[in-house]
């Protein structure tokens, strides 16, 4: 591999054998090295592949600002999450979590408390990820000279949820979490009931919405189903369909994208199952 840029003694930008630009970390990897020289493969500890469309130099600059031990903490934490959740965890998620942990450790050492929004929503919507995040926090604290407060499990949870979008930008996950609560409010208003956030059908409904968000993000909404099937769903669940249309209006307003009839029909089925269980 050829060095393209040296960020510091431990972080370089290089071109690998396949021609990709990658960020490499390892003790002394960039010490007294210059662009055009080769990389010592024995010194490489981690390889970060930038997401499609991302600037490798921005990624390298960010990695260079994070202490290597904090990157190791994040990488080990996400290895635990990968085992328990089966979630794909790309470079962006590792670096974003490492950056967050590094900042949280600095705050803890200075005795600065931080309140996180959406704590109640995270507990209701992502119980599985929250449980993993709490174990991650315990593992991280076992290796630190300070103790991160329990509240730090909230942003760690959101990073785990965000892994489904294959991006380091948490704004989409925050938006998704807020929209979930709006959707539940619409359904509760339409049916005059309170939805049990801990029920199995609620978990299924949330899973459907999460994959819907991913499809919207990737531009791959459900489409092309038999029109007769869509009409049959509407006819079989008229009340759920009317509710799904209200939900559709909220989603289109918040996401600023039109939603296909197939997605509305699929949403109708999930609304019907959710409300039937209540």
Secondary structure, 3 states (H helix, E strand, C coil): CEEEEEEECCEEEEECCCCCEEEEECCCCCCCCCCCCECCHHHCCEEEECCCCCCHHHHHHHHHCCCHHHHHHHHHHHHHHHHHHCCCCCHHHHHHHHHHHHHHHHHHHHCCCCCCCCHHHHHHHCHHHHHHHHHHHHHHHCCCCCCCCCCHHHHHHHHHHHHHHCCCCCHHHHHHHHHHHHHHHHHHHHHCCCCCCCCHHHHHHHHHHHHHHHHHHHCCCCCCCCHHHHHHHHHHCHHHHHHHHHHHHHHHHHHCCCCCHHHHHHHHHHHHHHHHHC
